Amino acid sequence: MDTDEFWRLIEQSGREADGKKARAAWLQDVLEQRSAEDVIDFASHMIAARRRVDTWLMWGAMRALFGFGSDDGFWYFHMWLVGLGREVFERVAGDPDALADVPEVRRLVTMEHRGPSWTNDDRPQFEILDYVADGAWERVTGKDRESFSDALQARGHELLALPCPGDEAWKLDDEEESARRLPRINRYVHEVYGRA
């Protein structure tokens, strides 16, 4: 499975299924019809995508937009970004400040400010997507998740369970620094909330 096929499946899951659980189930069903090698390829592409958005700047963007961002919350935000599809992902991976222009982000910020309350499917996290490949691996190979981890490590992947940004660290709650690093996001949030 190459990168194009990975993204095709991610995007097709959004057309074939409604809601995060259904999307994840659809993806797992598809992967269960593939080879073990394809399942590892899918997981490898997911790890590579996640690494691209595992930055302090992206973490700061999440916090500025949504007002939260624990380790776990940011970890599953990575998956949510993948779930938005390739075009959006590529745009924001290269420029986290571009999240201010993403329609789904704007919808969630507006809901957060004016209502209605977010449902679990609205939340900008997609935790269950993180478990699709290892679930498929168990069904395809009959082996446990430890063997899945071993297969990924054999491909040279370092397996992480929490964010590990590699860019310049900064104090994410510093509003002046956030405004300097993420000017579009901060302008947009101030417009929505009516702050100067």
Sine and cosine of phi, psi and omega as CSV:
sin_phi,cos_phi,sin_psi,cos_psi,sin_omega,cos_omega
0.00,0.00,0.85,-0.52,0.02,-1.00
-1.00,-0.03,0.01,-1.00,-0.05,-1.00
-0.88,0.48,-0.63,0.77,0.00,-1.00
-0.88,0.47,-0.67,0.74,0.00,-1.00
-0.92,0.39,-0.63,0.78,0.07,-1.00
-0.82,0.57,-0.79,0.62,-0.04,-1.00
-0.93,0.37,-0.56,0.83,0.06,-1.00
-0.87,0.49,-0.68,0.73,0.02,-1.00
-0.91,0.40,-0.69,0.72,0.03,-1.00
-0.84,0.54,-0.75,0.66,-0.05,-1.00
-0.94,0.35,-0.62,0.79,0.01,-1.00
-0.90,0.43,-0.55,0.83,0.03,-1.00
-0.86,0.51,-0.56,0.83,0.03,-1.00
-0.95,0.32,-0.43,0.90,0.04,-1.00
-1.00,0.05,-0.51,0.86,-0.09,-1.00
-1.00,0.05,-0.39,0.92,-0.12,-0.99
-0.68,-0.74,0.50,-0.86,-0.03,-1.00
-0.94,-0.33,0.89,-0.45,0.02,-1.00
0.99,-0.16,0.39,-0.92,-0.10,-0.99
-0.90,0.43,-0.71,0.70,-0.01,-1.00
-0.88,0.48,-0.69,0.73,0.00,-1.00
-0.92,0.39,-0.63,0.78,0.05,-1.00
-0.89,0.46,-0.72,0.69,0.00,-1.00
-0.89,0.46,-0.67,0.74,0.01,-1.00
-0.90,0.45,-0.67,0.74,0.04,-1.00
-0.87,0.50,-0.73,0.68,0.01,-1.00
-0.88,0.48,-0.70,0.71,-0.01,-1.00
-0.89,0.45,-0.67,0.74,0.04,-1.00
-0.85,0.52,-0.69,0.73,0.01,-1.00
-0.89,0.45,-0.72,0.69,-0.02,-1.00
-0.91,0.42,-0.51,0.86,0.01,-1.00
-0.92,0.38,-0.26,0.97,0.05,-1.00
-1.00,-0.05,-0.01,1.00,-0.06,-1.00
-0.97,-0.25,0.00,-1.00,0.03,-1.00
-0.99,0.17,0.30,-0.95,0.09,-1.00
-0.86,0.52,-0.59,0.81,0.02,-1.00
-0.89,0.46,-0.66,0.75,0.05,-1.00
-0.90,0.44,-0.62,0.79,0.01,-1.00
-0.90,0.44,-0.69,0.72,0.04,-1.00
-0.92,0.40,-0.61,0.79,0.07,-1.00
-0.86,0.51,-0.73,0.68,0.00,-1.00
-0.84,0.54,-0.74,0.67,0.00,-1.00
-0.89,0.45,-0.61,0.79,0.01,-1.00
-0.90,0.43,-0.67,0.74,0.04,-1.00
-0.91,0.42,-0.60,0.80,0.03,-1.00
-0.91,0.43,-0.69,0.73,0.03,-1.00
-0.88,0.47,-0.69,0.72,0.00,-1.00
-0.89,0.46,-0.66,0.75,0.03,-1.00
-0.90,0.43,-0.74,0.68,-0.02,-1.00
-0.84,0.54,-0.67,0.74,-0.03,-1.00
-0.88,0.47,-0.54,0.84,-0.03,-1.00
-0.92,0.38,-0.48,0.88,-0.03,-1.00
-0.96,-0.29,0.09,1.00,0.03,-1.00
-1.00,0.06,0.95,0.30,-0.03,-1.00
-0.77,-0.64,0.41,-0.91,0.08,-1.00
-0.89,0.45,-0.58,0.81,-0.01,-1.00
-0.90,0.43,-0.67,0.75,0.04,-1.00
-0.92,0.38,-0.62,0.78,0.03,-1.00
-0.89,0.46,-0.67,0.74,0.05,-1.00
-0.90,0.44,-0.60,0.80,0.03,-1.00
-0.90,0.44,-0.69,0.72,0.03,-1.00
-0.87,0.49,-0.72,0.69,-0.03,-1.00
-0.91,0.41,-0.65,0.76,0.00,-1.00
-0.91,0.42,-0.62,0.79,-0.04,-1.00
-0.98,0.22,-0.69,0.72,-0.19,-0.98
-0.91,-0.41,-0.11,0.99,0.10,-1.00
0.97,0.25,0.17,0.99,0.06,-1.00
-0.56,-0.83,0.19,-0.98,0.01,-1.00
0.24,-0.97,0.87,0.50,0.10,-0.99
-0.92,0.39,0.13,-0.99,0.06,-1.00
-0.81,0.58,-0.79,0.61,-0.01,-1.00
-0.88,0.47,-0.69,0.72,-0.02,-1.00
-0.86,0.50,-0.67,0.74,0.01,-1.00
-0.94,0.33,-0.61,0.79,0.03,-1.00
-0.84,0.55,-0.69,0.73,-0.02,-1.00
-1.00,0.09,-0.27,0.96,0.17,-0.98
-0.91,0.42,-0.61,0.80,0.08,-1.00
-0.79,0.61,-0.74,0.68,-0.04,-1.00
-0.91,0.42,-0.60,0.80,0.04,-1.00
-0.88,0.47,-0.67,0.74,0.03,-1.00
-0.88,0.48,-0.67,0.74,0.07,-1.00
-0.86,0.51,-0.70,0.72,-0.03,-1.00
-0.89,0.46,-0.33,0.95,0.04,-1.00
-0.95,0.30,-0.26,0.97,0.03,-1.00
0.97,-0.23,0.25,-0.97,-0.15,-0.99
-0.89,0.45,-0.72,0.69,-0.08,-1.00
-0.87,0.49,-0.76,0.65,0.01,-1.00
-0.91,0.42,-0.70,0.71,-0.02,-1.00
-0.84,0.54,-0.76,0.65,-0.03,-1.00
-0.87,0.50,-0.65,0.76,-0.02,-1.00
-0.90,0.44,-0.72,0.69,-0.09,-1.00
-0.99,0.11,-0.43,0.90,0.06,-1.00
-0.89,0.45,-0.61,0.79,0.02,-1.00
-0.99,0.15,-0.33,0.95,-0.06,-1.00
-0.42,-0.91,1.00,0.09,-0.03,-1.00
-0.81,0.59,-0.47,0.88,0.02,-1.00
-0.89,0.45,-0.37,0.93,0.02,-1.00
-0.93,0.36,-0.19,0.98,0.10,-1.00
-0.83,0.55,-0.46,0.89,0.01,-1.00
-0.88,0.48,-0.36,0.93,-0.05,-1.00
-0.98,-0.21,0.01,1.00,-0.05,-1.00
-0.99,0.13,0.85,-0.52,-0.06,-1.00
-0.81,0.59,-0.64,0.77,-0.01,-1.00
-0.91,0.41,-0.59,0.80,0.07,-1.00
-0.91,0.42,-0.71,0.70,0.01,-1.00
-0.88,0.47,-0.64,0.77,0.04,-1.00
-0.87,0.49,-0.70,0.72,-0.03,-1.00
-0.94,0.35,-0.63,0.77,0.03,-1.00
-0.90,0.43,-0.67,0.74,0.04,-1.00
-0.89,0.46,-0.70,0.71,0.04,-1.00
-0.87,0.49,-0.67,0.74,-0.02,-1.00
-0.89,0.46,-0.58,0.81,-0.04,-1.00
-0.99,0.11,-0.68,0.73,-0.14,-0.99
-0.93,-0.35,-0.24,0.97,-0.07,-1.00
1.00,-0.02,0.13,-0.99,-0.06,1.00
-0.94,0.33,0.18,-0.98,0.00,-1.00
-0.89,0.46,0.49,-0.87,0.05,-1.00
-0.91,0.42,0.60,-0.80,0.23,-0.97
-1.00,0.00,0.10,-1.00,0.07,-1.00
-0.87,0.49,-0.56,0.83,0.03,-1.00
-0.95,0.31,-0.39,0.92,0.04,-1.00
-0.98,0.21,-0.58,0.81,-0.11,-0.99
-0.76,0.65,0.68,-0.73,-0.02,-1.00
-0.98,0.20,0.83,0.55,0.07,-1.00
-0.54,-0.84,0.53,-0.85,-0.04,-1.00
-0.65,-0.76,0.87,0.50,-0.11,-0.99
-0.81,0.58,-0.71,0.71,-0.11,-0.99
-0.89,0.46,-0.42,0.91,0.05,-1.00
-0.89,0.46,-0.45,0.89,-0.01,-1.00
-0.93,0.38,-0.28,0.96,-0.10,-0.99
-0.94,-0.34,0.03,1.00,-0.06,-1.00
-0.89,0.46,-0.77,0.63,-0.11,-0.99
-0.93,0.38,-0.67,0.74,-0.03,-1.00
-0.94,0.33,-0.53,0.85,0.11,-0.99
-0.90,0.44,-0.68,0.74,0.04,-1.00
-0.91,0.41,-0.63,0.78,0.01,-1.00
-0.84,0.55,-0.71,0.70,0.00,-1.00
-0.87,0.49,-0.66,0.75,-0.02,-1.00
-0.95,0.30,-0.63,0.77,-0.06,-1.00
-0.96,0.29,-0.66,0.75,-0.13,-0.99
-0.98,-0.20,-0.36,0.93,-0.12,-0.99
0.97,0.26,0.14,0.99,-0.02,-1.00
-0.98,-0.21,0.27,-0.96,-0.07,-1.00
-1.00,0.08,0.04,-1.00,-0.06,-1.00
-0.93,0.37,-0.43,0.90,0.05,-1.00
-0.90,0.44,-0.63,0.77,0.03,-1.00
-0.93,0.38,-0.52,0.85,0.09,-1.00
-0.90,0.44,-0.73,0.68,0.05,-1.00
-0.87,0.49,-0.67,0.74,0.03,-1.00
-0.87,0.50,-0.66,0.75,-0.01,-1.00
-0.91,0.43,-0.64,0.77,0.04,-1.00
-0.93,0.37,-0.66,0.75,0.03,-1.00
-0.91,0.42,-0.56,0.83,0.05,-1.00
-0.90,0.44,-0.40,0.91,0.07,-1.00
-1.00,0.06,0.02,1.00,0.06,-1.00
1.00,-0.06,0.19,0.98,0.00,-1.00
-0.99,0.11,0.72,-0.69,0.18,-0.98
-1.00,0.04,0.84,-0.55,-0.07,-1.00
-1.00,-0.06,0.84,-0.54,-0.02,-1.00
-0.90,-0.44,0.39,-0.92,0.05,-1.00
-0.88,-0.48,-0.08,1.00,0.01,-1.00
-0.60,-0.80,0.30,-0.95,0.03,-1.00
-0.85,0.53,0.51,-0.86,0.04,-1.00
-0.54,-0.84,0.92,0.38,-0.07,-1.00
-0.86,0.52,0.60,-0.80,-0.02,-1.00
-0.95,-0.32,-0.06,1.00,0.00,-1.00
-1.00,0.02,-0.12,-0.99,-0.06,-1.00
-0.92,0.40,0.83,-0.56,0.03,-1.00
-0.96,0.26,0.53,-0.85,0.08,-1.00
-0.45,-0.89,0.28,-0.96,-0.05,-1.00
-0.98,0.21,0.96,-0.29,-0.15,-0.99
-0.92,0.40,-0.36,0.93,0.01,-1.00
-1.00,0.01,0.01,1.00,0.01,-1.00
-0.98,0.18,0.96,-0.26,-0.10,-1.00
-0.89,0.46,-0.62,0.79,0.01,-1.00
-0.91,0.41,-0.67,0.74,0.01,-1.00
-0.93,0.38,-0.63,0.77,0.05,-1.00
-0.88,0.48,-0.70,0.72,0.00,-1.00
-0.90,0.44,-0.57,0.82,0.02,-1.00
-0.94,0.33,-0.68,0.73,-0.07,-1.00
-0.99,0.14,-0.47,0.88,-0.10,-1.00
-0.75,-0.66,0.90,0.44,-0.14,-0.99
-0.89,0.45,-0.66,0.75,-0.02,-1.00
-0.91,0.41,-0.71,0.71,0.01,-1.00
-0.87,0.49,-0.73,0.68,-0.04,-1.00
-0.91,0.41,-0.62,0.79,0.08,-1.00
-0.89,0.46,-0.71,0.70,-0.02,-1.00
-0.89,0.46,-0.74,0.67,0.00,-1.00
-0.88,0.48,-0.66,0.75,0.02,-1.00
-0.91,0.41,-0.59,0.80,0.07,-1.00
-0.90,0.44,-0.71,0.70,-0.03,-1.00
-0.90,0.44,-0.68,0.73,-0.07,-1.00
-1.00,-0.04,0.00,1.00,0.08,-1.00
0.93,0.36,0.48,0.88,0.03,-1.00
-0.99,-0.15,0.48,-0.88,0.00,-1.00
-0.98,0.21,0.00,0.00,0.00,0.00
